[in-house]
Amino acid sequence: MKKLLYIAMALVIAISLAACGTQNSNKVNTANNTKITYTKEFTYLPSYNGVKATSFTAATKKTPIAIAKYTVKNTTDTKVYENYESILKNDGWTITKDKKYYSIVAKKNKHVADIIIQKSGKDIILMVISK
């Protein structure tokens, strides 16, 4: 009987841990009722059209900033700049500095994100440095 109880407890704990590990990266912005997807790497930063990171360096105690690189296929720097700026503003970010079509520095609460937009053939590389 104890064995069955231990198995049941282990199963409940395993399911609980699995449920806690999954995060819903889609949230609804109540200000304008839009669905915003957040990046896996920066759970507070809106994703640009759901792109996945091609590389990621996590923050450490020694280096408190994280760096992620994303590739946006078949688009232009102008389009990415304008769309991402709009996505950030819709999520409540304040644009503190920008260089049209090259970079955006945005702040929200205690977070700061420096987004660099770079052409690479027909694609765009987004380099995100955030704290």
N, C-alpha and C positions, 0 to 999 in steps of 0.2 A: 504494500500500500504506500509506503514511504517513497519507494522508487517511482511510482506513478505520479505522486505529488511533485517530486523533484523534476521529473520530465515535463509536467505541466507548467511548473514555475519557469523552467529554462525556456520553454516555448514562448511563454508570455513575455519574458525579458527580451528574447531575440526579436520578437515582433515589435515590441516597443522601441528597441534600438533602431530597427530598420525604418520604422515610421518617423523617428526623430531625425534620421539621416537624410530623408528626402525633403527638399525644400521646394516650395512652390515659387518659381521665379516669375510668375505672372501675377501682377497686382493691378487693381483698378484704381486709377487716379480719380479721387472723388471731386476734385475741382472742375474737371471737364469730362468726367465719365469715360475716359479712354483706357484701354488695356495697355499696360506697359510691361515689357519683358526686361528683366534684369540679367546682367551677365553672371555667369557661374563664378568667374574670378573675383568680381567686385559686386557683391550681392546688393549693394546700395546704388549702383550705377546702371542707368538704362542701357540696354543693348541696342546696337544699331542693326535693326532688322534681323535679329536673331543670329548674327554671325558667330561662329565658334573661334576660339583662340587658336592660333597656330603655334604660339609659344607663351609661356607664363613663368615669371619669377616672383615668388611670394615674398611678402614683406617679412623682415626678421627684426629682432630687437636691435641689432647693429645697424640695419638698413630698414627704416620703418616705411619705406615705399614699396609698392608692388608694380610690376611692369608686365603688360600683356600686349601681344601683337595679334591683330586680326586682319584677314584679307577679305575685301568686298569685291566680288567678281563683276566684271563688265559694267562699269559705271564711271562717273567723272568725279574729280575732286570737288567741283562746284556743287554737284548734287549731294554728295556725302556731307559736305560742310553745312549746307543749308538745312538738310533733313535732320542731321544729328543735333544741330543747334536748336532746332524746333523741338525735337524729342526731349532734350535736356530742359528747356524752358517749360515745356508741358508738365514735367515731373517736379518742377519747383526749384531747379538749379538756377543760380545767378551766374551769368557770363561776366567774369571779372577782367578778362583780357582776350583779345582775339586778333588774329592776322587772317584776313579774308582768304578762305580756301586752303590755308596751311595749318592753322592751329586754333584750338579753343582751350581756354583755361576757365573752368567752372567750379563753383563752390556751392555746397549744400550742407547745412548744419556743420559738423566737424570734418566733413570730407572735402578734399580738393582733388580735381582731376585735370590733368594736362593731356590733351588729345592732339596728337600730331597726325596730319593727313598727308600722305605721300603717294604720288603716282608710281605705278609699276606696270608699264605697258597699258593694257586695257583694264587693269584692276587698280584698286586703291588699297593701300596698307594703312591701317589705323594703329598707331602706337599709343597706348594708354598708360600713363604714369599716374598713380593715385595713392593717396594716403587717407 
